[in-house]
Amino acid sequence: MSSSTTAATPMAKQQPRSGPLARTSRSTATRVLAGLLLAGALAYSTWSLEAFLPTGLSPRTTYVSELAAEDQPYGTFFRTLDLIAGLLVLAGALGALLGRTAPLGRAARRGWLPAVGWAGIALFGAATAADSRLPLSCAATADPGCLARERAGAVPWTHSAHAVSSSVAVTGALIGMVLLTFVARRHATAPRLALARTGPVLVVLELLATGWTLASVAAFDAGRGTWGLGIAQRLQLLFIAVWLVVLAWSAVSEARRE
């Protein structure tokens, strides 16, 4: 009885292309992400244009949000840029969370810390965008009538909602700054990665500026003056923006190494 045997040749498994094409794709995605963060940081810093615009508000004593109040001459301008800033940062953070990029190096993608850090940045972006849609109706630190109405509860509900969204934005930024800076220090493939070197300093400065801002807000609410409220909050926003620029630059540096 003759039997025929069929020689089965195993089909070669198709390996995913992880060569130059895949690396180029990842590098391009990371650069796009970095571009979104950088553009968001610049848009977030446009409050500094108050130095060239006749806003009538003192940078020493007023909230940055009051530049975008509904009764201010450049309110629409500042609200629009806040919206753009929030959406750009949100897009960049979601790209890091959901995409196949490794903005701080492939090792920095492992574990829950990077995910929570990027989620904090996404929360910051979303809350900043929401902030722009919940404007103040007037500037309480500069207008006694507005302050009287605010303390009497005679202002729109957006005043309270704006305070909540602003607090959420800063909280998200702090979470992202602390965790992603720690990740960069721990996992950075390049010893001189910008975020690993300058991130800790910016985090400390941000915490100090936030503490000053909170103390100034408490003093103002208690009727004890502003305690340099405007300066404190502007430093707070400045350090967030500078940190985002450093994060974007670090992402580009890692993209070049891949």
FIRO-325331 format. One record per residue: residue in one letter; x, y, z of N, C-alpha, C, CB in turn. Coordinates in pm, whole numbers, padded with zeros to 5 digits, always signed. Atoms other than C-alpha are relative to their C-alpha. Glycine has a CB too. Layout:
FIRO-325331
AXYZXYZXYZXYZ;...
***
This chain:
FIRO-325331
M+00086-00115+00000+00000+00000+00000+00091+00122+00000-00099-00001+00123;S-00087-00116+00013+00164+00311-00113-00069+00123+00058+00038+00023-00148;S+00055-00122-00057+00112+00627+00071+00083+00118-00048-00002-00006+00156;S-00071-00121+00046+00198+00966-00054+00004+00100+00114-00069+00062-00126;T-00015-00098-00107+00329+01214+00190+00017+00137-00063+00120-00034+00092;T-00009-00137+00050+00286+01579+00134+00091+00080+00092-00141+00065-00009;A-00094-00080-00079+00572+01789+00247-00060+00137+00022+00139+00011-00070;A+00061-00129-00033+00423+02081+00424+00109+00099+00035-00101-00013+00117;T-00099-00105-00029+00636+02383+00413-00070+00111+00078+00065+00056-00131;P+00067-00103-00081+00542+02622+00691+00010+00137-00067+00061+00006+00141;M+00001-00133+00060+00439+02958+00565+00075+00096+00091-00146+00050-00023;A-00079-00095-00078+00673+03225+00671-00093+00106+00058+00111+00065-00087;K+00082-00101-00065+00514+03455+00922+00041+00138-00051+00012-00009+00155;Q-00030-00135+00047+00484+03801+00796+00032+00087+00119-00117+00059-00081;Q-00044-00084-00110+00680+04020+01028-00043+00145-00026+00155-00008+00017;P+00035-00140+00019+00557+04369+01088+00122+00082-00034-00067+00056+00124;R-00112-00083+00043+00772+04625+00926+00035+00098+00110-00033+00074-00132;S-00044-00090-00105+00964+04784+01203+00131+00066-00038+00016-00075+00134;G-00123-00058+00050+01239+04918+00985-00009+00149-00013+00036-00061-00132;P-00006-00146+00018+01311+05265+00858-00136+00065-00023+00090+00033-00115;L+00130-00060+00029+00954+05321+00732-00080+00021+00127-00079-00087-00099;A+00076-00011-00125+00796+05249+01071+00061+00105+00091-00004-00135+00072;R-00066-00100-00085+01057+05457+01250-00030+00140-00050+00151-00024+00004;T+00032-00131+00057+00993+05746+01013-00142+00041+00035+00020-00001-00153;S+00139-00029-00034+00619+05717+01076-00013+00044+00145-00087-00122-00025;R+00006-00036-00142+00668+05724+01453+00063+00137+00023+00070-00105+00085;S-00068-00128-00016+00909+06013+01426-00087+00116-00047+00133+00000-00076;T+00089-00105+00052+00666+06214+01214-00115+00026+00096-00054-00039-00138;A+00111-00015-00095+00381+06146+01458+00044+00076+00124-00056-00137+00039;T-00051-00068-00118+00596+06259+01749+00024+00147-00028+00129-00065+00048;R-00023-00141+00035+00694+06579+01567-00132+00076-00011+00078+00009-00133;V+00132-00063+00007+00328+06654+01496-00051+00028+00141-00100-00089-00078;L+00042-00017-00139+00248+06599+01863+00074+00116+00064+00025-00130+00079;A-00080-00109-00056+00534+06830+01961-00045+00135-00055+00149-00022-00029;G+00047-00123+00061+00409+07092+01716-00131+00048+00061-00018-00020-00148;L+00127-00036-00064+00062+07082+01871+00024+00059+00139-00091-00123+00011;L-00030-00050-00135+00205+07128+02221+00065+00138-00006+00091-00099+00075;L-00068-00129+00012+00431+07412+02109-00098+00110-00040+00114-00010-00103;A+00099-00100+00043+00151+07593+01927-00098+00031+00113-00077-00050-00125;G+00089-00022-00113-00074+07542+02228+00064+00088+00106-00041-00132+00061;A-00071-00081-00099+00189+07687+02461+00007+00146-00043+00142-00055+00023;L-00008-00138+00050+00228+07995+02240-00136+00068+00008+00052+00001-00145;A+00135-00058-00008-00147+08050+02216-00040+00027+00145-00103-00092-00067;Y+00032-00014-00143-00174+08003+02593+00069+00122+00061+00039-00126+00076;S-00080-00110-00053+00080+08283+02640-00040+00135-00059+00146-00026-00026;T+00034-00126+00068-00099+08549+02435-00054+00105+00096-00102-00026-00107;W+00035-00102-00099-00213+08719+02756+00112+00105+00012-00027-00065+00139;S-00112-00093-00010+00135+08876+02742-00014+00118-00097+00131-00073-00028;L+00024-00112+00093+00007+09093+02455-00063+00119+00069-00089-00046-00116;E+00055-00114-00074-00155+09307+02723+00102+00111+00016-00049-00046+00137;A-00105-00102-00009+00181+09484+02734-00007+00099-00116+00138-00066+00003;F+00007-00085+00121+00101+09627+02388-00142+00047-00031+00055-00076-00119;L+00139-00035+00026-00277+09661+02408-00054+00088+00113-00086-00129-00016;P+00059-00086-00104-00471+09934+02592-00118-00068+00068-00044+00133-00061;T+00106+00076-00065-00666+09691+02808-00063+00076+00116+00053-00133+00050;G+00052-00071-00116-00704+09929+03102+00006-00078+00128-00140+00040-00026;L-00011+00086-00119-00630+09644+03346+00146-00008+00043-00056-00141-00029;S-00136+00006-00053-00326+09635+03572+00049-00144+00010+00007+00068+00137;P-00054+00136-00012-00108+09323+03534+00039-00035+00143+00122-00015-00091;R-00040+00027-00138-00016+09359+03903-00116-00048+00085+00060+00124+00061;T+00112+00024-00092-00365+09327+04046-00117-00078-00059-00050+00129+00051;T+00117+00062+00062-00602+09165+03795+00025-00144-00041-00044+00081-00121;Y-00007+00137+00053-00677+08808+03698+00026+00005-00150-00131-00078+00030;V-00018+00011+00145-00559+08704+03352-00135-00022-00067+00098-00115-00035;S+00131+00029+00056-00913+08577+03294-00082+00126-00024-00077-00094+00091;E+00077-00123+00014-01042+08932+03330+00029+00069-00133+00029+00094+00115;L-00026-00052+00135-00872+09022+03001-00104-00050-00098+00141-00040-00046;A+00096+00062+00090-01126+08789+02841-00144+00018+00046+00030-00147-00014;A+00136-00023-00048-01429+08917+03035-00086+00059-00111+00000+00094+00123;E+00091-00041+00108-01736+08995+02827-00005+00151-00018-00138-00052+00028;D+00009-00146+00014-01721+09369+02900+00134+00064-00034-00053+00060+00128;Q-00132-00054+00030-01353+09407+02808+00019+00017-00151+00109-00092+00056;P-00010-00031+00144-01249+09556+02471+00063-00110-00083+00079+00125-00019;Y-00066+00107+00075-01030+09259+02373-00044-00139+00050+00153+00014+00011;G+00048+00125-00058-01240+08992+02543-00014-00112-00102-00132+00023+00065;T+00019+00104+00102-01333+08806+02225+00133-00052-00051-00083+00055-00117;F-00134+00038+00046-00971+08804+02110+00065-00098+00096+00089+00125-00016;F-00065+00086-00098-00839+08653+02432-00076-00130+00020+00016+00072+00132;R+00079+00123-00015-01126+08404+02462+00026-00095-00116-00150+00033+00009;T-00024+00084+00118-01066+08279+02109+00135-00069+00009-00008+00085-00128;L-00134+00059-00011-00695+08226+02170+00007-00103+00112+00104+00109+00023;D+00005+00100-00107-00767+08045+02497-00063-00130-00051-00080+00053+00121;L+00065+00118+00057-01000+07811+02310+00096-00076-00090-00126+00041-00079;I-00097+00063+00091-00737+07745+02043+00110-00069+00080+00061+00103-00096;A-00107+00057-00082-00469+07687+02308-00046-00131+00064+00044+00099+00109;G+00050+00120-00066-00683+07437+02497-00018-00116-00096-00130+00029+00067;L+00024+00107+00098-00779+07241+02186+00132-00057-00054-00086+00052-00116;L-00130+00047+00051-00419+07224+02060+00069-00091+00102+00091+00120-00033;V-00064+00081-00103-00284+07095+02391-00078-00130+00020+00008+00077+00133;L+00082+00121-00014-00575+06852+02424+00031-00099-00112-00149+00035+00000;A-00030+00088+00114-00504+06714+02074+00137-00066+00016-00005+00079-00132;G-00133+00056-00019-00135+06670+02153+00003-00105+00108+00097+00109+00033;A+00001+00095-00110-00201+06496+02484-00074-00128-00038-00065+00062+00124;L+00073+00119+00044-00460+06263+02330+00083-00080-00099-00134+00039-00063;G-00089+00071+00092-00210+06183+02056+00100-00085+00075+00072+00098-00090;A-00095+00077-00079+00038+06073+02320-00068-00117+00071+00069+00090+00103;L+00071+00105-00072-00226+05872+02508-00048-00112-00091-00118+00060+00074;L+00066+00097+00086-00391+05700+02214+00082-00043-00121-00130+00057-00048;G-00078+00029+00120-00128+05705+01942+00110-00101+00023+00059+00125-00054;R-00111+00095-00004+00176+05494+01868+00133+00073+00012-00001-00089-00125;T-00122-00078-00015+00425+05764+01946+00061-00024+00137-00029+00150-00020;A-00070+00010-00128+00680+05767+02225+00069+00133+00027+00104-00118+00000;P-00054-00134-00008+00727+06136+02302+00120+00015+00093-00106+00092+00044;L-00113-00008-00093+00969+06074+02589+00086-00125-00005-00050+00023+00142;G-00076+00124+00013+01126+05755+02460-00089-00121+00024+00118-00001+00098;R+00086+00117-00011+00983+05405+02431-00008-00054+00142+00051-00108-00092;A+00003+00049-00138+01081+05311+02786-00097+00079+00086+00140+00005+00061;A+00087-00087-00079+00876+05603+02914-00147-00027-00024+00030+00144-00029;R+00140+00032+00024+00555+05448+02780-00050-00108+00094-00019-00045-00143;R+00041+00111-00085+00554+05163+03032-00055+00052+00133+00117-00094+00025;G+00054-00035-00130+00348+05175+03349-00111+00103-00008+00108+00050+00089;W+00115-00090-00006+00068+05399+03465+00039+00146+00013-00088-00038+00115;L-00040-00140-00021+00269+05713+03541-00008+00084-00128+00139+00005+00054;P+00012-00082+00122+00306+05831+03179-00145+00023-00042+00075-00067-00114;A+00141-00013+00041-00063+05762+03110-00071+00105+00085-00072-00136+00010;V+00065-00098-00087-00178+05960+03413+00055+00140-00026+00019-00039+00148;G-00060-00130+00031+00069+06238+03330-00061+00063-00124+00150-00014-00018;W+00060-00052+00123-00061+06274+02975-00149+00028+00018+00022-00098-00115;A+00141-00028-00029-00418+06249+03105-00015+00134+00071-00062-00114+00087;G+00002-00130-00066-00339+06545+03330+00014+00114-00100+00111+00008+00102;I-00016-00103+00104-00220+06745+03028-00126+00010-00086+00123-00030-00089;A+00126-00002+00076-00534+06643+02837-00109+00073+00079-00047-00145-00033;L+00097-00068-00086-00745+06759+03134+00025+00150+00000+00004-00055+00143;F-00036-00142+00006-00558+07088+03135-00049+00063-00130+00152+00017+00013;G+00044-00053+00128-00628+07137+02764-00151+00012-00009+00052-00086-00112;A+00146-00001+00007-00996+07046+02792-00058+00109+00091-00057-00137+00039;A+00051-00100-00093-01050+07269+03097+00031+00141-00048+00059-00022+00139;T-00034-00131+00054-00869+07560+02930-00097+00038-00112+00145+00001-00053;A+00098-00026+00105-01098+07528+02628-00136+00033+00061-00011-00121-00095;A+00127-00027-00067-01401+07512+02860+00001+00138+00066-00030-00109+00105;D-00017-00131-00064-01267+07817+03046-00038+00114-00095+00145+00017+00047;S+00026-00106+00098-01290+08021+02727-00148+00013-00034+00079-00025-00126;R+00143-00001+00028-01657+07928+02687-00082+00038+00124-00045-00137-00051;L+00066-00038-00125-01737+08027+03048+00060+00132+00048+00014-00112+00109;P-00071-00125-00032-01621+08390+03051-00062+00073+00119+00000+00091-00122;L+00050-00093-00100-01648+08637+03335-00080+00109-00072+00116+00061+00083;S+00078-00107+00063-01902+08911+03270+00066+00136+00020-00142+00001+00056;C-00067-00127-00030-01683+09183+03424+00125-00030+00082-00096+00097+00077;A-00128+00017-00069-01351+09240+03600-00013+00046+00145+00112+00080-00071;A+00028-00035-00140-01409+09228+03977+00118+00067+00068-00038-00124+00077;T-00116-00060-00066-01053+09322+04072+00023+00145-00040+00125-00081-00030;A-00020-00136+00050-01070+09644+03871-00127+00086+00005+00051-00005-00142;D+00128-00071+00005-01439+09736+03888-00075-00023+00132-00086-00048-00122;P+00070+00018-00129-01590+09797+04236-00146-00043-00017+00006+00130+00079;G+00138+00039+00024-01940+09765+04091-00011-00148-00031-00059+00081-00113;C-00001+00142+00034-01857+09425+03946+00027-00083+00126+00107-00030-00107;L-00032+00073-00124-01705+09317+04279-00121-00005+00092+00119+00067+00072;A+00119-00003-00085-02018+09426+04466-00105-00098-00052-00058+00143+00005;R+00098+00093+00057-02241+09233+04226+00043-00144+00021-00019+00027-00150;E-00049+00136-00017-02018+08927+04251-00022-00048+00143+00149-00009-00036;R+00017+00039-00140-02028+08926+04631-00147-00010+00039+00071+00098+00092;A+00143+00009-00026-02405+08977+04622-00066-00114-00077-00068+00131-00035;G+00055+00110+00080-02446+08683+04383-00083+00046-00117-00083-00089+00087;A+00079-00056+00109-02582+08910+04112+00072-00005-00134-00036+00143+00032;V-00071+00019+00127-02345+08794+03837-00043-00132-00062+00155+00003+00021;P+00040+00126+00065-02406+08518+03580+00069-00122+00062+00033+00006-00150;W-00052+00125-00056-02345+08157+03679+00138-00034-00056-00096-00116-00028;T-00130+00029+00060-02043+08154+03450+00116+00044+00088+00010+00068-00136;H-00108-00041-00091-01841+08333+03722+00044-00118+00086-00046+00118+00090;S-00033+00117-00083-01861+08029+03949+00054-00114-00085-00124-00047+00078;A-00047+00108+00088-01822+07785+03660+00141+00028-00048-00095-00017-00120;H-00135-00037+00046-01516+07977+03540+00103-00030+00108+00005+00149-00040;A-00093+00029-00110-01354+07946+03883+00029-00149+00009-00058+00051+00134;V-00018+00146-00005-01410+07569+03875+00088-00046-00117-00137-00073-00003;S-00076+00046+00116-01277+07521+03521+00145+00047+00007-00065+00051-00130;S-00137-00048-00015-00972+07736+03596+00078-00085+00100+00001+00147+00045;S-00065+00085-00101-00895+07530+03907+00031-00138-00057-00088-00013+00124;V-00021+00132+00062-00936+07207+03711+00117+00007-00097-00128-00049-00072;A-00109-00015+00097-00701+07336+03440+00136-00001+00069-00017+00129-00081;V-00128-00006-00071-00424+07419+03687+00032-00134+00065-00001+00112+00105;T-00022+00132-00061-00473+07088+03868+00050-00100-00103-00131-00052+00065;G-00045+00091+00106-00440+06896+03541+00142+00030-00042-00092+00010-00121;A-00136-00038+00039-00130+07094+03448+00101-00047+00103+00010+00153-00018;L-00091+00042-00106+00032+07021+03786+00021-00152-00002-00052+00044+00136;I-00013+00146+00007-00042+06648+03757+00093-00038-00114-00139-00066-00018;G-00084+00031+00115+00110+06637+03410+00144+00042+00020-00055+00065-00123;M-00136-00050-00019+00411+06848+03502+00080-00089+00096-00003+00143+00052;V-00070+00081-00100+00500+06644+03810+00030-00140-00053-00082-00010+00129;L-00018+00139+00041+00446+06298+03663+00088-00015-00124-00135-00064-00026;L-00080+00014+00123+00593+06352+03316+00144+00044+00023-00062+00081-00114;T-00138-00037-00034+00896+06529+03462+00069-00116+00072+00002+00127+00089;F-00056+00117-00069+00948+06231+03693+00033-00112-00099-00098-00052+00107;V-00023+00103+00102+00912+05994+03397+00123+00033-00083-00123-00014-00091;A-00116-00041+00080+01164+06195+03197+00130-00022+00077-00013+00147-00042;R-00120+00018-00082+01412+06187+03484+00035-00148+00014-00019+00062+00138;R-00023+00142-00026+01369+05813+03529+00030-00080-00125-00119-00059+00067;H-00007+00086+00119+01344+05684+03173+00064+00066-00121-00136-00045-00037;A-00050-00069+00119+01499+05943+02942+00119-00074-00059+00040+00144+00035;T-00111+00070+00066+01725+05774+02686+00117+00094-00020-00045-00058-00135;A-00108-00097+00017+01922+06093+02640+00027+00066+00134-00036+00106-00108;P-00029-00059-00131+02099+06210+02957-00028+00149+00005+00144-00025+00035;R+00021-00144+00000+02060+06568+02847-00139+00039-00049+00104+00067-00085;L+00136-00031+00041+01690+06548+02765-00047+00125+00075-00095-00121+00026;A+00032-00130-00060+01559+06901+02827-00095-00012+00118-00060+00092-00105;L+00097+00013-00108+01265+06791+03040+00062-00060+00125-00118-00084-00046;A-00067+00061-00115+01488+06579+03262+00088+00101+00072+00084-00120-00044;R-00092-00097-00061+01723+06872+03320-00073+00119+00061+00100+00049-00103;T+00063-00123-00046+01492+07171+03354-00140-00020+00057-00007+00098-00113;G+00135+00028-00050+01159+07007+03438-00015+00018+00150-00039-00138-00037;P+00015-00016-00145+01220+06984+03815-00001+00145+00046+00112-00073+00070;V-00003-00143-00037+01306+07355+03837-00134+00065-00033+00115+00074-00074;L+00127-00059+00041+00992+07449+03646-00114-00048+00089-00030-00032-00146;V+00104+00052-00090+00779+07222+03867+00003+00074+00133+00019-00152+00023;V-00012-00072-00128+00913+07387+04184-00049+00144-00015+00147-00001+00049;L+00045-00137+00023+00858+07735+04038-00152+00007-00016+00068+00058-00125;E+00145+00004+00018+00505+07639+03934-00072-00018+00133-00039-00112-00097;L+00062+00022-00132+00423+07512+04283+00007+00127+00085+00069-00117+00073;L-00014-00124-00076+00556+07833+04439-00096+00107-00052+00145+00051-00007;A+00091-00099+00059+00360+08051+04195-00146-00034+00031+00020+00007-00153;T+00137+00042-00033+00045+07845+04261-00032+00032+00145-00017-00151-00027;G+00022-00033-00140+00087+07884+04636-00021+00150+00020+00117-00047+00084;W+00015-00145-00007+00131+08261+04594-00137+00042-00053+00113+00071-00079;T+00130-00034+00058-00176+08277+04371-00114-00033+00095-00020-00074-00132;L+00107+00040-00093-00393+08086+04619-00006+00094+00121+00021-00144+00047;A-00004-00092-00114-00278+08309+04906-00056+00136-00040+00143+00014+00053;S+00048-00130+00048-00350+08621+04697-00151-00002-00019+00069+00037-00131;V+00145+00012+00019-00699+08497+04605-00071+00004+00136-00035-00131-00075;A+00060+00001-00133-00773+08428+04972+00001+00140+00062+00074-00099+00092;A-00009-00136-00053-00651+08777+05068-00102+00091-00067+00141+00055-00019;F+00094-00084+00072-00862+08939+04797-00144-00030+00044+00014-00021-00152;D+00135+00037-00042-01173+08744+04895-00031+00049+00141-00018-00152-00007;A+00018-00046-00139-01118+08851+05258+00005+00153+00011+00106-00060+00090;G-00005-00144-00001-01090+09215+05155+00129+00058+00051-00111+00052+00079;R-00130-00045-00050-00721+09245+05242+00097+00039-00111+00061-00109+00085;G-00086-00038+00111-00590+09360+04907+00027-00117-00094+00132+00055+00053;T-00024+00103+00101-00454+09163+04614+00128-00079+00020+00002+00062-00135;W-00126+00070-00026-00105+09067+04742+00074-00037-00129-00027-00127+00082;G-00068+00030+00126+00030+09087+04388-00065-00112-00077+00143-00034+00026;L+00074+00109+00065-00241+08858+04257+00030-00012-00148-00148+00021+00019;G-00023+00004+00144-00186+08956+03895+00137-00056-00035-00014+00139-00059;I-00135+00050+00026+00188+08893+03908+00008-00149+00027+00103+00075+00086;A-00005+00141-00038+00144+08560+04086-00065-00088-00106-00069-00022+00135;Q+00069+00085+00098-00109+08426+03838+00069+00002-00135-00145+00046-00016;R-00071-00006+00128+00087+08546+03537+00126-00087+00004+00037+00146-00035;L-00114+00090-00013+00395+08365+03667-00047-00146-00006+00075+00027+00133;Q+00056+00135+00003+00180+08056+03721-00024-00046-00143-00130-00005+00080;L+00030+00035+00139+00064+08060+03359+00128-00006-00084-00098+00100-00060;L-00126-00002+00074+00411+08146+03230+00078-00130+00019+00086+00119+00043;F-00076+00122-00026+00574+07845+03398-00065-00122-00066+00014-00023+00151;I+00068+00109+00071+00307+07612+03255+00037+00004-00147-00154+00010+00018;A-00031-00013+00142+00370+07749+02906+00144-00038-00030-00027+00142-00048;V-00141+00034+00022+00749+07723+02937+00021-00151+00013+00090+00075+00100;W-00012+00145-00016+00716+07366+03063-00052-00073-00123-00077-00048+00125;L+00053+00063+00121+00501+07277+02762+00098+00012-00116-00134+00063-00039;V-00101-00017+00105+00768+07420+02532+00114-00098+00021+00053+00146-00002;V-00107+00096-00031+01034+07211+02707-00045-00142-00031+00043+00012+00147;L+00054+00133+00032+00811+06904+02677+00001-00024-00150-00142-00015+00056;A+00002+00013+00145+00766+06966+02305+00141-00018-00056-00065+00123-00064;W-00138+00012+00046+01141+07013+02254+00057-00137+00034+00085+00111+00063;S-00048+00132-00040+01212+06692+02447-00057-00109-00090-00037-00027+00146;A+00062+00097+00091+00967+06502+02228+00070-00002-00135-00149+00032-00018;V-00073-00008+00127+01144+06627+01915+00137-00065+00014+00014+00146-00046;S-00133+00060-00023+01481+06525+02065-00009-00152-00002+00059+00047+00134;E+00016+00145+00000+01352+06172+02124-00032-00052-00139-00108-00041+00097;A+00034+00041+00137+01207+06158+01772+00125-00010-00086-00101+00099-00062;R-00124+00003+00078+01553+06233+01630+00084-00123+00032+00080+00125+00025;R-00080+00113-00043+01701+05944+01824-00055-00133-00052+00008-00004+00150;E+00061+00127+00043+01457+05683+01690+00047-00041-00139-00154+00011+00002;
***
